[in-house]
Amino acid sequence: MPRYKYKVVPAPQKGVKAKGMRTPEARFSLALQGLMNDLAAEGWEYQRAETLPSTERAGLTGSTTEWRNVLVFRRVAAADADDFRPERLPAPADSAMPLQTATEIAQEGTPEQALEQPSNDLEDTTENDSIGASLSQLAAKRNAVKSAD
């Protein structure tokens, strides 16, 4: 959902003199049009005109309510996610070979060692994995029972 910034400006009170603008309505419209076009050029979108009360001081202790005409504009605020630019890491030098950790290389051993080990239909797990260690022990017990029969 887009976030917006709002700008509230006072509506013009006087018209602007220009060639061909003879009536007060035409002069006022020209002043309003100029204000709206200037803000639109800065990216602000016109929303509405409002008449709102404003309490102001009158004299030493009194106050009066004045009604003010304002114009409301909005524009889309830059989102935080749009400002984020991730950096790409360079590709590995030889991307054809899969990367292996030192533990995986040590566990593989030589092809002859792989043939000597009995197959228990379970894949090897790391030594720190207690569930994997329990399953390996269970498979070893089953293999021992099968070979004893």
Secondary structure, DSSP 4 states (H G I P E B T S, - for coil): ---EEEEEEEPPSS----TT--SHHHHHHHHHHHHHHHHHHTT-EEEEEEEEEEEEEETTTEEEEEEEEEEEEEEEPPPHHHH--PPPPPPPS-TTSPP--HHHHHHH--HHHHHHSPP-SS----TT-HHHHHHHHHHHHHHHHHHH-
